[in-house]
Amino acid sequence: MSKLSTKHLLGIKELTADDINLILATADSFKDVINRPIKKVPSLRDITIANLFFENSTRTKLSFELAEKRLSADVVNFSSSSSSVKKGETLIDTVNNILAMKVDMVVMRHPNPGAAVFLSKHINAKIINAGDGAHEHPTQALLDAFSIKEKLGNIKGKKIVIVGDILHSRVALSNIFCLQKLGAEVMVCGPTTLIPKYITSLGVKVEHNLRKALEWCDVANMLRIQLERQEIKYFPSLREYTMLFGLNKQLLDSLSKKIVIMHPGPINRGVEITSDVADSDQSIILEQVENGVAVRMAVLFLLAGRV
Ligand code: CP
């Protein structure tokens, strides 16, 4: 297979296992490119891409921009905090004005779940979801899958636990869809209040004891506690959360096997993960960031139809 089955990347849910494997294989080639002395290819030379960020981002925004520039696309960046959105302009009007400037692809992060799907129904450009509220963050799941495959050789049959704030996490949902499509077993672990009831209907295991979850898994993906999305208190205190669900070096070293540690960032050091774990040789957190550029190059290249 050399083509994706979809026109947009709205979520992992819509992708087939073949789509995901094609993206990962293409990212492999682009990883070679970005490790060469000349890190640029002319693949998207006549394509214009707008990066629309209606919510804060460091990794995703920089990674997409770098991926686009490595592919020789023309890039425009939009940040809602310094735009006419502040004067009341709607999402559709904002995007239509940008498209009037002849933009071919739109990468969008938005706080509202479904914003990318909405846009794809109203706009004649290829849409890539860079995170929509607590819904999906497809390129994060793809770079996570790429990083697990790179570290462990394969994803099929591997056991991955996602720890923490599952309720507010687009990373968790996209990872669950992606890893299951690739044949992994997925568990979620966290306080009862941060694990949505519907999660078992997705075929994932649920565990509330961190040590048991870590003994079960090959890979632990430690999520950030998203205090900005929590309108009510889901646990008594951060200190208690850290005592029950935070990963420290003593716990990591006491496990019966060496597991791989991941985190999508940004890290709350000392809350969900201590610095010595984040910076340990079992952590692949910076490899995830590096792989993000190659994976996003693959997504942009395949959606642009240059195959
Ligand atoms: N992982 C991630 O989405 O990070 P940013 O919010 O910094 O983009």
Residues whose N, C-alpha, C, O or C-beta is under 5 A from the ligand:
A	BS01	CP	N56 S57 T58 R59 T60 K61 P264 G265 P266
